[in-house]
Amino acid sequence: MDRLKSPRQPSTIVSSSADSAPSSTTTTTMAISIEDHQLPYNTHNLYDVNFFDDKIHTLVTHTPSFVNTWIAETQQKLHQNNNPADHPLLVGLDIEWRPNRTRQIENPVATLQLSTGKDCLIFQLLHCPTGIPQSLYDFLSNKNYTFVGVGIEGDVEKLVEGYDVSMGNAVDLRVLAAEKLGAEQWKNSGIKSLVKEILGKQIEKPKRVTMSRWDNEWLTGDQVQYACLDAFLCYKIGENLYAA
């Protein structure tokens, strides 16, 4: 049974325009917004993140049983999508950690984000009481899936060093974009420029969220929206590039 969680500051709707930083004070429906389902549990919470015409159902949890269920359902959906033989089963991947304030301290990964399009998992590794569940180890190491991200080699390295994770198949979207678009310049690009070029959309990466406390037990609406979109957009960029 889920434990009731202690009261926290409510965050029903966080909305923003496509070309401005997210704000937790406005409730105007715009291109990018988030709805907090405010579940009364310590174990998990659900959000809907809206990105233009897409709604991403997002699970935030530190509890292994919810990770197990999400992975099982995700695998079933991936194999039901009937991808063409030359199109891999894609999963957008990104991580967040508490910013390193000195060179001597390398903070561990706090959250792992996975997205398969309409669904996203934000797993708070740092607060998981029993460590990474075996289902997640198996999922990440499964070579039937292609995990895509921007600068994903660095993310994989931090996951390997901090949690002894083995990645089966990881593809850097910058390298893929350079190959598909026929221009080496994309090897040095960031997610903002890739979103603009590949998806025709504009996003912001507000520093106040990028440099925020990702190791907090309760993530803010801005953090959830930011983390979800990073993984979701990696998936969408990969989907478009592989279809090119």
N, C-alpha and C positions, 0 to 999 in steps of 0.2 A: 504494500500500500504506500502511496506517495505521502511524504510528510508535508504538512502545511508549512509554508515558508513565512518568515517574519515579514512584516509590512515593509514595502519599499516605495520609493517615489514613483507614482504612476506615470506611464508614458504611453498614452493612447495612440496618438498620431504624430509622427515626425515627418514633415514634408519639406521639399525643396524644389526649386526650379532646376533645370538641367545645367544651368551655367552659374549657379551660386552655391555657396557652402550650405550643408544641411542645417536646419534650425529646429530646435526642440520646442520653440514657442509658437509656431504657426500651425494652424490646422487647415490651411488652404490646400485643396487637392491640386497637385501639380504633376510634373513629369516623373518625379521620384518621390516616393513616400513610404512610410512604414506604419503598420498597424500592430500594436502590441495586444495579444490576446489575454495577457495578465492572468495566467493560470495560477491558482493558489498553492503551488507546490515548490518544495526545495529542489526537486530533482530535475526539472526542465521547464521550458516555456516555449510558446509558439508565437511566431510573427508572420505577417504577410508583407513582403517587400515588393513594392510596385516600381517597375522601371519601364516607363512609357507604356507599351501595350502588354508587357509581361508581368505576371504576378508570381513571385517566388515564395513558396511555402517553406518557412525556415524553422528548424528545430534547434534550440540552444540548450545544451545539456552537458553535465559532467558525469552522468550516470551510465555505466556500461550497458545496462539492459536496454536503454533507449537507443544507444548506438547499434546494438545488435539488431534491433527491430528495423531501424532505418536502413542499415546495410542490406538486410534480407529483402526488404521491399524494393529497394533501389536496384538490386541485382535482377529481381524479377521484372521490373519495368524496363531495364536496359535490354534484356533478352527478348522482350515482347515488341520492341520497337522495329524489328526487322530491318536493321541497318544493311545497306548494300555491302557486298563482300569487301569492297575496297575502302569502306568507311569504318574506322575503328569505333569501339564503344568508348565514348569520351566521358571524362570526369574532370571538371574544373577544380583546381587545387590551389590553395593559398594558406599562409600561416600568419599569425601575429604574435608579437612578444613585447614585453615591457622594454621601452627604449633603453639602450645601454648608455649610461651617463659617463662612464670612463672606459678606456681601452682595456683595463685590467679585468673588467667584469663583463661576461657574456651571458645575458639573461636567457633562460630556456624558452622554448616555444610555449606560449600560453594557450593559443587556440589553433585548431586545425579546421579549415573550411573546405567542404566538398560540395560540388554542385553538379547536378545532371540536367540542368535546365530549369524546370518548374519546381524542383525540390533542392533544398540546401540544408546541410548539417554544419553547425558550428559546435565543435566538440572542445570543451574547456579541459584540455589535457592536464593542466597544472592543478586543477581541483578534483581530478578523478581519484576517488579514494582507493581504488584497487589497481591502478595502472591501465594501460591500453588493453582493451579486450582482444581476445584472439581473433574474433571476426574481423576487426579492423586491420590487424597484422596481415591476415589472409587476403583481405580485399586489396590492400595497397601493393601486395607482392604478386597479385594475380596478373599475368601477362596478357590475359584476354581484354584487359582494360587499358586505355591510354589516358594517363593523367597529364593534363595540360596546364601550363602556367607561364607567367612572365618571369624569367629568371628562376625557373623552377629548380635548377641545379642547387642554388643556394638554400632553397626551402628544404629540399631533400637532405642536404648535408646537415642542416640543423636538426631535422627529425631523426636522422641516423645517429648523430652524436648524442642527442638528448634522450632518445627513446628507443634506440636500437631497432629502428624501423627499416625494413627492406622494401625498396620500390621496384616493382616489376618492369614498368614501362612508363617513363616520363619524357615528355616532349616540351622543349622551350618554344613558346609561341613566337618569340622574336626570330628564331632560326627558321621556323616554319613559314613565317611571313616573308622573310627574305627570299626563301626558296619559291614560294607561290607567287609573290609579287615581282620577282626578278630584280630585286634591289638590295644590295648589301647593307644599306643604311638602316634597315629595319632590325638588324642584329643589335643595335644600340638603342632601340626605342623603349618607351615605357607603355604602361597599359592605357594611359590617356590618349596617346597618339595612335595606338592600335585600335582603340574603340572608335575614334574619329574616322580613321581610314577604312576600317573593315565594316563597322556597324553604322557609320554615318551619324553618330551621336556624340554629344559632348558631356564629359563628367568632370567633377572637381575632386581633388584629394586633399581636403582641408588638413593642414598641419596639426591643428588642435586635436583631431581625431587620430591621425597617423601616430602622433607622439603621446597618445593618452595611455592610461594605466590598463593595459590589456590583461594584466594579472589579477584585476579585481574579480571578486566572486560574482558580482552582478554587473553585467555589461549594460551600458546605456543604450537607448534607442539609436543614437548616432553611431555607436560602435557596431551594433548588430547590422544596421543598414550598410555601413562601410564594408564590414567583413563579408556579408552575404554577397554584395555586388562584386567584390573582387573575384570571388570564386565563380559566380554566375557569368560575369563578363568574360572570364577566361574560357569557360565552356562555350559561350556564344561565338567568340572569336575563333576558337578551334573548329567549331561546327562549320562556320563560314569558309574558313581556309581549306578544310578538307573537302568541302563541296566544290571548291573552285577548280 
